[in-house]
Amino acid sequence: MAYLKIFPIKVTDKKALDYITNPDKTDEKLLVSSFGCSPETADLEFSMTREMEKKNGMDKGDNNLCIFCTKK
């Protein structure tokens, strides 16, 4: 059964997403999917979202923009 895990990103978004979507761990990315963004450009979209939040005063300081599922 799949379950959600939320991990704070302690490295750059790009490094975290590269690790999460590693082809060796995801059956050559067969298990990678996304909603509302592309896995290849997600780090750029996360950065843009974070900048827009800061500009609009909505930044809460958390970096939980990336949530992914794992199998137990």
N, C-alpha and C positions, 0 to 999 in steps of 0.2 A: 504494500500500500504506500502511496506517495504521501509525503507530508511537507509542510512549509517550515523553513528555517530562516531566520533573519539574523544576519551577521553584520556588524558594523564594518565599514570598509576602512581599513587602516593603511592601505596603500592607494595608489592612484586608481581611478575608476577603470582605466584601460588595463592595468595589471590584474585587477580583480576579475574583470570580465574575460580576459584571456585565460585565467585560471579556471573560472567557472565553465567556460565553453571549450575547454581543452578537448581536442578530437579523440585523444586516447581514453578519456573518461566518459565521453558522450556518444560512443559508437559512431565515430567520424562525424560528429555534430548532428546525427539523426535525432538525438534526444533534446536538441536545442530548439526552443521556440520563443516567440515574443508576441507581445500585444502592444500596439501603439508605437512601436519603434523597431528598428532592425538591429539584430545582435551585432552586426558589423559596425554600426554607427551609434550604438547606445551610449558609449562613453561621451561622445560629443553632445548628444541630446541631454544627458544628465548634467553636463557642465552648463549648457545653455539654460536648462530649467533652474539650476542652482543660482546662476547669475540673475535671471529674471526674478527669482524669489528675493534675492538681496536687494535688487533695484526697487522692488515694490514693498520692501519692508516685511516680507512674509517669511524670511529665513529664520528657522527655529534652531539652527545649529546642528541638527541631526543629519546624518548621511545615509539614511535608510531609503535610498531611491531604488535599490536593487534587491528584489526578493526572488528567490528561486526555489524550485522543488527538488527534492532528492528522494530516492527510493530507499527504503529500509532493508 
